[in-house]
Amino acid sequence: MLALSCGLSGCGYEPVYSTERPEIRLTVHAAPYGAPHLEAVAATVSGVRRSLSSAGVLRPGDGYPRVVVEVVRIDERAAGVVAADAADGEARPTARAAALGVVGRAWIEEVERGPRTRDTGDVRRTATYAAGPTTLSEQPRYEAALRGAGHALGQALGRRILGEPETTFEPL
């Protein structure tokens, strides 16, 4: 009985790194982007919408207040290398896998040209894909990895906008 009453009274714990969840319903808008991959922008916006929808604060449409999502850049590097024979018979390093990193940020605008609030700062999410022998053979895997990293980035941005703490280790 004592244990039950202690459990119901609560311990008074409050998260240190989070802020209060927005009390308003928000739309989502993509900022002008410099990244050359529209699919990464679309996946990131979709991820933010999913996070806000899960929390019950997503509003359809494109009005204010809104979350503005910006894809800042896309990084790529070899994740696995092998010495492969080239046409001239010499061994040259060849990528067997690659890691993509999608970097973005988000903020809330309550009115047109108003101040940015709840700016998330730069956030990165990565995905790895197997490199093919030709650029055409690896294109579908590249695009799938790009969409996966973008969607994960969008969900992370949405959680930060909502004030939910998160811990992550992102290589690259």
N, C-alpha and C positions, 0 to 999 in steps of 0.2 A: 504494500500500500504506500509506504514511504517512497519507494523507488518510483512508483507511478506518479505521485504528486511532484517529485523533484524533476522528473522528465517532462511533465506538462508545464512547469513554470518557466522553462527555458534557461539558458545560461547567459544570455545577454550578448552573445557573440555577434559581431558585425564585421563583414569583410573590410579589410584595410584598403584594398586597391580599387574598390568599385565605387561608383556614384549611384545616385538614385536613377531608376529607370525613367525614361521620358514619359510624362503623363499624357502627351499628345499623340495623335496618330500621324504617321509620316508617309509621304510618298518617296519614291526613289528616282533619282535623276543621274545620268552619266555626264560628267564634266567633259569639256573638250579634252581630247587625249592626244599624246604624242607617240604612243606605242603603235607600231604598225599592224597589230593583230586585233581586228575587230572582235574575233571570237573570244579573246581573253577579256575584253571589256564587257561583252554580253554575258559571259559566264560569271564575272565578278559582280555585276549588277544583279544577276539571278541569285547568287549566293547571299547578297545583302537582303534581297526581298524575302528569301526563305527564312533567314534569321529573324527578321522583323515580323513575318507572318507567324512563325512559331511562338513569338512572344505576345502576339495579339495587338501589335502597334502599327501594322501595315495598313495604309489607306490606298485604295486604287486611285489612279489619275496621275496628274503631273503638277498639282498646285503646291502651295506652301502650307505648312512647314514641310521641308523635304530633306532627305539625306542625299548629299551630292557625293558621288563616287568617282574617284580619279585613278586611272591606271597610270602609274608613273613610268615604269619601264619593265622590260622583260630581259632577263639574263639567261645565258646558256653556256654550259661548259661540259666538257667530256667527263663522263662518270666512270668509264672503263676503257682501257686502252690495250691494244694488242699489236705486236709487230707483225704486219702482214706483207707478203711479197707484192711488190709493185710490178708494173709491166716491164720495167728494165731489169727485173730480177733482184733488186735491192729491197731489204726489209724496211718498211716505213711504219711509224706509229699510226694506228687507225682507231678511231673511236668505236667502241662496241655498244656503248650506252651514253646517254646524255641527260643532264639534269637541267630542267627549266625552272627559273625563278620568276614569279610575277610579283611585282611590287606595286602597292597602291595605298591610298589613304581615303578617308571619308570624313565628312563633317555635316552638321545640321545647319541649314539656313531657314530661319523662321519667317523672313520676309524677303522680297526681292531686293538684291544688293545689300542685304543686312549683314551683320557680323557673323563670322563662322563661330559656331559653338560646338563643343564636344569633338574637336578635331582629334582623330585617332593617331596622327603621325604616320610615318611610313611603316607598313606591315608587309612582310614577304611570306609567300607560301610556295613550295616547290613540288615538282613531280619529276619522276625519272622515266625514260622510255628507252627501248632497245633501238639502236641505230641499225639501219639496213645497209645493204651493199650499195644502194643508189639513193639519191635524194627522193625520187618518186616512190620508192618502196617504203621509205620511212615517213612520208608525209602524213598518212592517216594516224600513225602512232604519235607523231609530233603534235598534231592538232588535238588528239585526245588528251595528251599530257597537258597541253596548254589550257584546254577547257577544265581539266581536273584541278590544276593549280589555281586557275582563276576562280572557280567555284569555291574552293577551300579558302581563298583569300577573301572573297565576298562574305562568307559565313563568319570569318574571324573579324572582319570590319564591322559586321552587324552586331556581333557580341560586344565589341568595344563601344560602339555607339550606345548600346543598351546598358553599359556599365558593368558587364559581367567580366570578372577576372579570368584570365587564361594564361596558361604556361605552355610553352612550346620550345622545341629545339628545331630550327630550320637550317639545314646545311646550305651552302653556296654563298 
